[in-house]
Amino acid sequence: MRAAVWNTRAALLYSLGGWTMLGAMIHYSRTSGGDIAGGGQPENESDPQAQQGPHHEVFVTDTAFGLRVTTTVTYREVQPPITRLLRRVKSFFYPNDVPPSEN
């Protein structure tokens, strides 16, 4: 009986934490202008590096059966909202002279 009560309390605590994190992510992405798709304007429009598109790397691997596997990796400068949030939290605990977006 005690284990069932404890399990219920633990499940409620974990679900509360999960919904809180999800709500914080949604709130942060909406209030800070975060853009998951990456279609937003760069912060500094005169910066030539901010005007560049995504960086692509192509890896070609030949298998033993004569098949060729091509893997394309695309790097984008746009960070997901959760990454920006975690970097801001980290900069709160480890302050330095760099703005939170560059940590």
C-alpha positions as a Markdown table, in Angstrom:
| # | Residue | x | y | z |
|---|---|---|---|---|
| 1 | Met | 0.0 | 0.0 | 0.0 |
| 2 | Arg | 2.8 | 2.4 | 0.9 |
| 3 | Ala | 4.6 | 1.6 | -2.3 |
| 4 | Ala | 1.6 | 2.5 | -4.4 |
| 5 | Val | 1.2 | 5.8 | -2.7 |
| 6 | Trp | 4.9 | 6.6 | -3.1 |
| 7 | Asn | 4.7 | 5.6 | -6.8 |
| 8 | Thr | 1.7 | 7.8 | -7.3 |
| 9 | Arg | 3.4 | 10.8 | -5.7 |
| 10 | Ala | 6.6 | 10.2 | -7.8 |
| 11 | Ala | 4.6 | 10.0 | -11.0 |
| 12 | Leu | 2.8 | 13.3 | -10.2 |
| 13 | Leu | 6.1 | 15.0 | -9.4 |
| 14 | Tyr | 7.7 | 13.8 | -12.7 |
| 15 | Ser | 4.6 | 14.7 | -14.7 |
| 16 | Leu | 4.5 | 18.2 | -13.1 |
| 17 | Gly | 8.2 | 18.7 | -14.0 |
| 18 | Gly | 7.7 | 17.5 | -17.6 |
| 19 | Trp | 4.8 | 19.8 | -18.2 |
| 20 | Thr | 6.6 | 22.7 | -16.6 |
| 21 | Met | 9.6 | 22.2 | -18.8 |
| 22 | Leu | 7.4 | 21.9 | -21.9 |
| 23 | Gly | 5.5 | 25.1 | -20.9 |
| 24 | Ala | 8.8 | 26.9 | -20.3 |
| 25 | Met | 10.1 | 25.9 | -23.7 |
| 26 | Ile | 6.9 | 27.1 | -25.5 |
| 27 | His | 6.8 | 30.3 | -23.5 |
| 28 | Tyr | 10.5 | 31.0 | -24.2 |
| 29 | Ser | 10.3 | 30.3 | -27.9 |
| 30 | Arg | 7.3 | 32.7 | -28.2 |
| 31 | Thr | 8.5 | 35.6 | -26.1 |
| 32 | Ser | 12.1 | 35.7 | -27.3 |
| 33 | Gly | 11.2 | 35.4 | -30.9 |
| 34 | Gly | 12.8 | 31.9 | -31.1 |
| 35 | Asp | 12.2 | 30.3 | -34.5 |
| 36 | Ile | 12.4 | 26.5 | -34.7 |
| 37 | Ala | 12.3 | 26.4 | -38.5 |
| 38 | Gly | 15.1 | 28.9 | -38.9 |
| 39 | Gly | 13.2 | 31.3 | -41.1 |
| 40 | Gly | 13.7 | 34.4 | -38.9 |
| 41 | Gln | 15.8 | 37.4 | -39.6 |
| 42 | Pro | 19.4 | 37.4 | -38.3 |
| 43 | Glu | 20.2 | 39.5 | -35.3 |
| 44 | Asn | 22.7 | 41.7 | -37.2 |
| 45 | Glu | 21.7 | 42.1 | -40.8 |
| 46 | Ser | 24.9 | 43.9 | -41.8 |
| 47 | Asp | 27.1 | 41.0 | -40.6 |
| 48 | Pro | 28.3 | 39.0 | -43.7 |
| 49 | Gln | 28.6 | 35.8 | -41.6 |
| 50 | Ala | 25.0 | 36.1 | -40.5 |
| 51 | Gln | 23.9 | 36.3 | -44.2 |
| 52 | Gln | 25.5 | 32.9 | -45.1 |
| 53 | Gly | 23.2 | 29.9 | -45.6 |
| 54 | Pro | 23.6 | 26.5 | -44.0 |
| 55 | His | 27.0 | 24.7 | -44.3 |
| 56 | His | 26.8 | 21.3 | -45.9 |
| 57 | Glu | 29.2 | 18.3 | -45.6 |
| 58 | Val | 28.9 | 15.3 | -47.9 |
| 59 | Phe | 30.3 | 11.9 | -46.9 |
| 60 | Val | 30.5 | 9.1 | -49.4 |
| 61 | Thr | 31.0 | 5.5 | -48.3 |
| 62 | Asp | 31.5 | 2.5 | -50.5 |
| 63 | Thr | 30.2 | -0.8 | -49.0 |
| 64 | Ala | 31.5 | -4.3 | -49.6 |
| 65 | Phe | 28.7 | -5.1 | -52.0 |
| 66 | Gly | 29.4 | -2.3 | -54.4 |
| 67 | Leu | 26.8 | 0.0 | -52.9 |
| 68 | Arg | 27.5 | 3.7 | -52.4 |
| 69 | Val | 26.0 | 5.5 | -49.4 |
| 70 | Thr | 25.9 | 9.3 | -49.5 |
| 71 | Thr | 25.4 | 11.1 | -46.2 |
| 72 | Thr | 24.7 | 14.9 | -46.2 |
| 73 | Val | 25.1 | 16.7 | -42.9 |
| 74 | Thr | 23.7 | 20.2 | -42.8 |
| 75 | Tyr | 24.9 | 22.7 | -40.1 |
| 76 | Arg | 22.8 | 25.7 | -39.4 |
| 77 | Glu | 23.6 | 28.7 | -37.2 |
| 78 | Val | 20.1 | 28.8 | -35.8 |
| 79 | Gln | 19.9 | 27.2 | -32.4 |
| 80 | Pro | 16.7 | 25.5 | -31.1 |
| 81 | Pro | 15.0 | 27.4 | -28.3 |
| 82 | Ile | 15.9 | 24.8 | -25.7 |
| 83 | Thr | 19.6 | 25.3 | -26.5 |
| 84 | Arg | 19.4 | 29.0 | -26.1 |
| 85 | Leu | 17.5 | 28.5 | -22.8 |
| 86 | Leu | 20.1 | 26.1 | -21.5 |
| 87 | Arg | 22.9 | 28.4 | -22.4 |
| 88 | Arg | 21.3 | 31.3 | -20.7 |
| 89 | Val | 20.9 | 29.2 | -17.5 |
| 90 | Lys | 24.5 | 28.1 | -17.8 |
| 91 | Ser | 25.6 | 31.7 | -18.1 |
| 92 | Phe | 23.7 | 32.6 | -15.0 |
| 93 | Phe | 25.8 | 30.1 | -13.0 |
| 94 | Tyr | 29.1 | 30.7 | -14.8 |
| 95 | Pro | 29.2 | 34.5 | -15.6 |
| 96 | Asn | 31.7 | 36.0 | -17.9 |
| 97 | Asp | 31.9 | 39.0 | -20.2 |
| 98 | Val | 30.4 | 37.2 | -23.2 |
| 99 | Pro | 26.7 | 37.7 | -24.0 |
| 100 | Pro | 24.6 | 34.6 | -23.2 |
| 101 | Ser | 23.9 | 33.9 | -26.9 |
| 102 | Glu | 27.6 | 33.4 | -27.5 |
| 103 | Asn | 28.4 | 31.0 | -24.7 |
